[in-house]
């Protein structure tokens, strides 16, 4: 019997939220991802109605467009995408300025499935707590793997994790949504990882949007929401984070 490759059937739900800060680049990147994963659903989700988003007609049949209806909220966009799931086993949030190829995703999927690793969320970009909380655990599936509190760029996990920890918290808008979700995953007893390429077959790249330029309009509203989210995060998770870092071995 021929073995079915994960990329040959609909097993991964890709969700790419957007606030359309760089429409032509984000759309180009989206189409590249869709072409790389022709048998997977790619959900492109705008926070609010946007002229560039409305006028965009996907070239790839596996791209689906949705509007979450909440400005500057990655959480609401991702949760909108999760509500559209059709039985996929895996979830992959991918930032609109990231691209990743099928070989990397195949290896990340294997890492996610490894029972010895008790995997929660797998990312590809280290973040604020990396220098204080990271442990290299070795090479797995041609990936260099580090245990961390959180990471992003992509966030890959099993769909079943939402049954355990819930969806993304829409109390946070503009910032820290990914970090907060990863902290809940860690707190539930899973391990979060970031991976680095250890094979020439793996590929991903990032063309960063400067944080202050992420809002195409209503930038003062955006920055106020960011400030509120950071204050809420510190109140809820500040002591927890300090203890996690202090107890880290």
Protein Blocks (a to p, Z undefined) as FASTA:
>chain_A
ZZddfklpcfbccddddehlalmlmmmmmmmmmmmmmmbccddddfbacfklmmpccfbf
kbccddehiahilklmmmmmmmmpghiabdcdddfkbccdfklmmmmmmmmmmmklopab
dcfbdcfklmmoccdebjeehiacdddfbdchiacddfklmmmnopadfkbghiaklmmm
mmmmmmnopacdddddfbfkbccddddddfklmpmghklmmmmmmmmmmmmmmmmmmmmm
mmmmmmpZZ
